[in-house]
């Protein structure tokens, strides 16, 4: 009976670690994407200013 309990505990632990790793990966991707969006917004603002002159 305890053999199954150990196996279940290992599976749950691996799932938690995988979920945490996925969270870290996606949060890093989100940060990078946000920086790229901000850079594009700055470029568009600069381009708009040049067209008005």
N, C-alpha and C positions, 0 to 999 in steps of 0.2 A: 504494500500500500504506500509506503513512504517513498518508494522508487518513483512512482508516478508524481508524487508531490514535489520531489526534487526536480523532475523533468519540467513540470509546470512552472516552477519558480525560475528555472533557467530560461524557459521560453518567454516568460513575462519580463524578465530582466533584459533579455536581448531585444524584445520589442520596445521597451522603454528607451534603451540606448539608441536604437535605430530611429525612434521618433525624435529624440533629442538631437541626434546628428542631422536629421532632415530639417529640423527647425533652425539649427545653426547655419546650415547650407542656404536655406531659403532666405533667412534674414540677411545674410551677406549679399546674396543676389539682389535683394530688395534695395539695400544700401547702394550698391553699384548702379543699379538701374535709376535710382533717384538722383544720383550725381550726374548721370548722363542726361537725364531729362532737364535738370537745372542748367547744365552746360548748353543744351540746345535752346532753352529759353533765353539764355544770355545772348547767344549768337543771333537768335531771331530779333531780339530787342535792338542789338547793334545794327543788324541789317535794315530794320524798319527806320532807324534814325538816319541812315545814309540815304534812303530813298526819298525822304521828305525834303531834303535840301535842294 
